Amino acid sequence: METTHLVGFPWDNKTTYYQTMLEKRIQNLLLGVLIFCHISICNSEYYSATTELNRAYEVGKQLASDLDTYLELEEARLSRIRRVAKRLSTQGLDPQLAATPEDFFGNPVHAYLTVKRLAVNWKADLLALLDGYSEQEQNQETGFESVSTQELRARVEQSANMLPGHNDVTGAADALLLLQSTYRLRAEDIANGKLTADLTCPKLTAAQCVHLGQQAYNAYDFFRAEEWFRVAYNRLWEELHLSDTHFAMGEDGNPRRQRSSLAEEKEDFDFSIPDEAQPTSVQVLEHLAYALGRQGRYAEALNVTRLILEEDPAHEQSLSNEEFYRTQIQKGEGIIGPAPPPEKLSKLDEETEIYQALCRGEQVFPPPPDDQVYCRYYVPHPYYKIGPVKEEVLYPDPRIIMWYDVIYPSEVERIQELALPRLRRATVKNPVTGKLENAHYRTSKSAWLQDGLDEVTHRMNQRIHALTGLAMETAEDLQVGNYGIGGYYAPHFDFGRKREKDAFEVQNGNRVATIIFYLTDVKAGGATVFNRLGALVKPVRGAAGFWYNLHPSGEGDLRTRHVACPVLVGSKWVMNVWFHERGQEFRRPCELTRGPVEIDDGF
């Protein structure tokens, strides 16, 4: 894999270039000072009076001091440029990136740290630093070809627009928190690089733990914020190497000094980001106290606040908070320890609890009878007469089936190749306005591939018709989706609800059925779960899942509500096709009885 550099220098020795440019600027400064000196004392004769020699000595001394100051400023400026270059560099990661880029960025911790590292908050600073070199100086002969400031500025502007921004950093942090919540991961394990039993991740720094805690706090997840701030506090003191002692949270929730039984090693924290400010202990404790206070745990918040005042007795905000927590405790307000779960969850929270449990592989609903779930060789079309399809019935009613090895690796590669330049943020239809828009509950990118785009897309449509027996004339184009860091799609129906504006096309009808091809294996997470049935479809490369969204009567089947579980480890590529009602009248005819009627269930 080729490494793309932000700025390409055409010369071989950048250090020599900087030294040459610096020497020229010093020469210019020296020349100016000497001219000034010559004008001011041109009539002096140094050999004829000791006073003139003393004056010359003082001038030289001042010049040396000025040059030292100038060198310090130039070195500081170049040091800041080097820090930006180091932040953008992939030094130390290139071998792993070149070998398995999908695996590297399929690790959510690596992905989060890479986004944070490349975030473009350095752009304005770098442009200001580059302005320090004039165009004339850049164009002076240095013995080799150089890049002008104007060209360099243009490259910075162009590259910065293609790199992550603040919203990407926030999104990556939220994705990591979603994975923590869904799969019940401990903040301490994530921070220590133990995402799963067989996956090694870099350790997070105290600053990175604080950032994740702040994201959780901003999302009103105060319990998880507290967890991250506690981890950050321990990590901070490990990083500072305070002799053989460190600070840890005691069983009562109070930070206390302990003898360290571990020899902290600097290389444990080799994924720190240049210019990432290390928080102070007071700052971390402030965050922790607020997270505890927002949970109503005033006694614990008071203990943490008093620890802040031990370190900074004049801390105004903590003095005010101490009085507030004391007053609340005297009133009998607050709780001890984490808040108990509510006796009754809202419909949305209850649904979240169910689908997250299913994503973890827990058995929430009774499984269907064994004799109704089975595997067989199936011939849906004469095309498969010689090589029958391997079919597995995952759920009997509604019928959810899986077909294996129905798309070849070469076809997968070609489809991904076609989709990559067309990927855009996946959208959802607003049920009120009927317009397509981005949504926080669907984090993926998708591309639409038309039948005539390529020979492989035409062949796939023919194969889908052979597999399902459904008409393709009114089916939607192939939609290829790629799920990023913690990518998921919250509970949803594939069909349009009756109450939704422009729920489905009048001409073609509603979405009667769905087929989803899994183009990649996913190491952990990423399953499709039906949260009202308990059925789970695991991503298997080359396989396809299929189900009907509507009853034969055309009424929506509310049991088909499903979720794309967050991708924990790996990269998930899928390809969907949605079939519409028109053209299926004789392929899936109505039954003699009307059957269930779609009701408004509030979702």
N, C-alpha and C positions, 0 to 999 in steps of 0.2 A: 504494500500500500504506500503510495507516495505521500510524503509529508508536505503539507501546504503551509508555507511560512507567511506570516503577516507582512513582513517587509523583506524583500530580496536584495541583498547587497551584492553588486557585481564584482567587488574586489575580494581578494582572498584574505587579507589581513586587516580586519576592522580596527584592531588596536593601533596599528601603525597609522591608519587614516585619522583616528581621533587625535593621536599624538601630533601628527603633522598639522592638523587644523588648529590645535591648541598652540603649537609653537608659532604658527603664523600670526595668531591673534596676539600672542605675547610680544612678538616682534613689532607688530603695529603699535601696541600700547607703549612699548619701550621707545620706539622711534618718536612717538608723539611727546613722551615725557622729555626725551633728550632735546628735541626741537625747542620745547618750552624752556628747558634749562639753558639752552644755548642763547635764546633770545634774551632771557633775563640776566644772564651773567656773561654775555659774550665779550664784554670789555675787561673781564677779570684776568689777572695774571697770577696763576696759582703758585708759581715758583717764587714770586716776589713778596708774598705775605702769608703768614700762617693762618690769618683769619679767613682767607679765601679757601684754604685747604679744609679748614673746619666746616665752612659753609658747604663745600662740595661733599664732604663726608656726610653731613646731615641730609643733603639732597639724596645721595645714594641710599642712605638708610631708609628714608621715607619711601623711595622708589621700591626698595626691596619689600617693605611692609605692604605697599599697594599691590605689588605683584603677588605676594602671599595671599592677600585677601581675594584677589581676582582668581587665583588658582583654587582656593577653597570653594568659591562660588561655582566655578566651572566644574570642579570635581563633584560637587553636590548635585549639580544639574545632570551630569552624565550618570551619576549613581541612580538618580530617579528614573532616567530612561532605561538603565540596565534592569531596574526592578520591574518595570513594565514588560520588558523583553523576557525576563525570567518568568513572569506570571503567564505569559502567552506561550512559553516554550513547553514542549512535551518531553523534555529531557528526562530520561529514566523510565518513560512510559512507552517509548517508541517500539522496543522489541515486542512487548505484549500487545500493543495496538496493532502492529503489523501482522502478528501471527493470528490473532482472533479478535478483530474489532467488534464483531457482534457480541462475543462473550464479554468483552471489556465493558462496553456501554450497556449491555444487558444486566449488568450489576448496578442496582439502583444507587448504591453509595458512590461508586465510581462516577456514575452519571451526574449525581447531585454535585459532587466536588468539581467535576469538569465544568459544569455550567457555572458554578460559583467562581471558578478560576478565570473563565473566559469572559465573564460579564463585563460590559463595556463602560464601567464607571471610570476607567483610566483614559478615555478618549480625549476629553477636554484638557486634562493635565498634560498628556503627551503632545497635543497640538501646541500648547503654550510653550513647552520645552523646545520643540522644534523651531519655534519662532525665534529662538535665541540665535540661530545661525542665519545670517543674511544671505540672500541669493548670490551676491557678489563673492562672498567668502566661499560658498559652496562650489562656485564655478572656477575658482582659482586652480591652477595646475598643482596636482599633488603626486604626479608620477603614475597615476592610474585613473581609470574612468570612475566617476562618482555619480551618485543620485542627487538631484537637486532637491532643495527643500520643498518646492512646489510639487514635484513628483511624489516625494515621500508623504506629504500631507494628503495628496489625492489617494494614495494607497491606504493610508490610515482611515480616511473617511469611508472609502469603499469597503474595506475589511470590517470596520466597526459595524456597519449596517448589516453584515452577514453573521455577526456574532451575537451571543445571548445578551439580553438586557435585564433590567430589574424584574420585570414580570416573569421572565424565565426562571430567575433565581427563586422567586416566591413560589412559582408553580412546581419547581423541583422539590422544594422543601415540603410543600403541601402533599406532594405525591409520596414522599418518604413517610410522612405522618399518617397518610391513608393506609399505607402498607402496615405500619405499626399497629394501627387500630384494627384493620381487617384480620390480620394473622396473629394478633396478640403477641407482638414482639416487645421485649423489654428494651427501654432506651439504653440501659447499660450494655446490653448485648450488642445492639447496633453500634454504639460508640466504640466498643472494643473489637469491632470487625467480625462479630459472630452473627451474621444474618441468618444463615441456615447451618445445619450440621456439617455440610460438605462444601461450604463456600467461604473463602477467605476474603475479607474486605480490609481496606485501610482503616486505621483508627481515626476517629474524629477528634479534633482539637477542642479546647474549651470554648473558643470563639464560635466554632461550628455548632457545638451543643447549645450554646446560648441562642444562636440564630434559630435553631429548630424549636427551642422553647418559646421564643418570641412569636414564631409563626403559630404555634399551638395556642398561645395566650390570645393572639389576635382573632383566632377562630373560636374563642370562648371555651376551649378545651383546657380548663385550668388544671385538671388532674394530670394530664399528659404534660402540660407546661411545667408543673412542679417536678415531675419525674426528670425532665431534661435539665432543669436548673440544678437539681441535686447532683446529677452526673457531671454537669459542667463545673460545679464547685470542687468535686473530687479531682477531676481532670486538671483543673487549674493548678492545684497544689502539686500534682505529680509533675506537671510541666516546669514549674518553678524550681524543682529539686531543692526543697527546703531541708537541707542536711538529711537526716534519716527520719524525719517526721513528716507526716502529711495530715491533712484535715479530712475527716470523713463524717458522714452522717451517722449518728448513733441510733439505737433502736427507738429512742423516744423522739426521733425526728430533729434533734439538735445537732449542729456541727460540733465536732470535738476533735482535738489533736490526738493522733495515734502514732505509735512507733511503726515504721514501715518495714514489713518483712520482705519487700520486693526491692530489687535494685532497679530503679527506674532508668531506662536507657533512652538516650536522645533519639535514636533511630526509630523508636516506637511512634514518634510524631513526625514522620517524614512526608506527610501529605499536607503540611501547613501551606497556606497560600501567602505568597509575598504581599506585604502591605496589609495583611489581615490583623487588625488591632487586637491584641490580647486583652480580655476584660480584666478588671481588677476584682478582688474578692468582694469589695463593697458593692460593686455593680451587680455581680452575680447574686449576692444575698438580697439586694433590693428586689430583683426580679422574683426570687423565691418567696420573699415575704408577701409580695403582691399576689402571687399565684395562690398562696395559702389563704390570704385574706379574702380573695374573691370566692373561695370555697366555704367561707364562714368559719375557718379553722383559726380563730383569733388567738388562742393560747400559743399555738405553734408559730404563728406569724409574729407574736410578741417576742418569743424567744429568739427568733432570727433577727428581729429588729434590734434587740438589745446587743446582739453580737456585732451588728453594724456599728452601734454606738461605742462599743469597746474599742473598735479600730478608729472611729472618727466621732468623737464626742460632740462635735459641733455640727453634725449632719442634720440640717434643718428639717428635711422631709421626714427623716426617721424619728426625730423628736416629736413631730406632729403625729406621725403614725402610731408611735408608742402610746401617746395619750388616748388616741382613738381606740386602739385595741384594748387598753386597760378599761376604758369606759364600757365597751361592749361586753367584756367579761364580767364586770360588776353588775351589769344589767341581766346577766344570765344568758346572754346571746351566744351563738356559735356552737360548733360541734368539735368533737375530738376525733381525729382520724378521718379518712376519706368518707364522703357522704354515701349513705346506703342507696342502692338503686331505688327508683320510684316504684311504688306499689303497682301502678298501672302505666304502661308506656303508651305514647301516642301511636296512631296507626303507622306513621312514617318511621318512628323509632323501632317499633316492633318489626316492621318489614326489614329494616336495616340489620337488626339483631339476627333475623332468620337467614338473610342471604349471606351475611358474613360468616355465620356458622357453617353454611353449606360450602362456601368458598374454602373454609379450613378443612373440609372433608368430614364434618360431623354429621351424624345421622339425626335429622330433625323430624322427618316424617317416616311412618312405617313403609318399608320397601314393598314394591308390588310382588305378587305371588311369583315364585320361581318359574312356574310353568308358563308364565306370560312374558318373560324376558328370555330371549334365546338368540342364538347365532345360526346362520344358514348361508348356503350358496344360493344366489337369487339371479334369475334371468329376467330383467325388466324389459328387454328389447332384444330382437334378433342379433344385434351387434355384439351382445354378451353371450351368445350361444356357446361359443368355444371356451371363453374365459368368464365364467359367472362372477357376479359381484359378491364380495364378502360383506354380508349385512348383519348388523347387530340391532336388535330391538331393545332400546334402553328403557322405554316406558310404554305401556300398552294403550292407555287412554288418558289424554290424547297420545296418539302414536308418535313417538320420537325415535328416529332410527339413525344409525351411523353406517355409512358405507366406507370401506377401507380400500386404500390403494387405487383411487379413481382419478388421480392426477399425477403425472410423471415429474420427476425432479427437473428435467429440462424445461418442462412447461412452467413450473414454478419460477425458475430463474428468468424465463422470458417475461412472465407476467410482472414480476418484481421490477424488471428492467423497464417495462413500459410504464409502470405506475410511478416510479421514483420521481421523474420530473413533473408529474401531475399531482403529487400529493398536496392536499390542502387540509386545514383544520376541519375535522368532521363537525357537521352542524345538526341541529334538531329543529323540528317544526314547532313554533310557539302555538299552543292549542288555542290561544285567544286571538292572536293576530293572523295566524296562518303563515307567518313569515319564517324563513330559515335563519337561525342565529346560533352563535356559539353558546355552549352551556358547560358549567363547571362539572356536571355529572357525566359528561362524555369527553374523555381525554384521549383522542386518537387523531390520526390524519387519514384521509381517504382520497381515492382517485377513481374516476369513472372511465371505464374502457368500453368503447362501442364495439359492436359485432364486427364491423368492417375495418377496424383499426389495424388488425394483424391477423395472420393466418391462425395463430394460437387462440385468439379471442373467438374467432368464428368456430374453431374446432371445439372449444369449451362449451359454447352455446348448444352445439349439436349434441355433445355428450350429456349436458344437463337435461335436454329434452329426452334423450334415451333413458336416463336414470329415473326421471320423475314421471314421464309420460304426459307432462303438462305442456301446453302451447307456449311458445316463446314470443309470439307476435306482440303480446301486450306486457311481457316481462320487462323489468327495468334493466338497464345496462349493468355489466359486471361492476361491482363496487369492491375495490381492493382497499383494505384498511391495515394500518400499521399502528400498534399501540406503543407509546413511549414509556417514560419513567412512571411506573405505577399505573399505566394506562388501564382504564376501565370504562364501562358503560353501566350506569345505575339501572335499577329495575325499570323496565319499559315493555310496551307492547309493540310488535311490528306492524299491527294493523291500525288504521285510523279509527278513533272513537267517534261515535255518533255526535257527541256534543262539540267536537272540535271543528273549528272553522276550516272549510275546504279540506275535510279529513281525507277524502280520496277523490280521484278523478271521476266525474259523472260518466264519462265515455268508457273508461276501462274498469271501473269498480275498485273495490278495496284490495289490499294485499292478502291473497288467499293462502299463500304458502311461502316458506323461507327455506333456502338451501345455503349452507355456510361451509366453505372449504377451508381447511386448516393448512396453510402453506408452510408452516414451521412447527417444530416441536417447541414446547415451552418448559424450561427446567423446573419452574415452580410457579404456581398460580396460573391465572389466565383461563380458567375453565369457564364454560357457559353453564349457568345453573338456573333451573326453573324454580323460583322461590315459592310457588304455591303447590308444587308437586314433590320437590325434593330430588328431582332428576338432575344429574350432573353429566355434562359432556366435556371430556378432557381433550385438549388440543393434541392431535396426532397428525404429523406431517403426511399429507397425501390423502387424508380422510375427509369426508363430508357429512355433516349433520343435516337432517331434513325433518320438517314438521309442518302441519297445517295450522294457520292462525285463525281460521274461521270454521265454524260448524258448517255442515253441508247446506244448511238453510241460508248461509251468508251472514249469520250473526257472529260477532266477535267471540272467540273462545278465551275467556278471562284466565283460564288455567295456564295459558302459554306465556304469561308475564315472566320475563327472564332477565338475567344480569350477565354482563361480561366481567368476571372477577378481575381485580387488579393483578397485573403481571408482577410477580415478586422477583423472579430472576429470569432473564432471557428476553428475547424479542418475539413478539407475536404478530404474525401476518395472517390475515384472513381474506377470503373473497366471498361476497354475498351476492345472491340474486333473489329478488322478490317478484313473485308471480302475482298477476292481477286476475280478477274474476272473469273478465270477458275472454272468451275463447276456451274456457274450461267447462262450459255448460254440459258437454257430453263426456268429458274426461273425469269430472267429479260432479255428478248430477245431484240434485236435491233429493232428500229422502221423502218417504210418504208422510211422515210426521214432521212438524216444524222443528221440534227439538228445543234446547235451551234458548232463552232470550237474553241478549246482552243488557246488563243493568249498569247503572252508574254507581261504581263502588268507591268513588272519591279519588281515584288515581288517574 
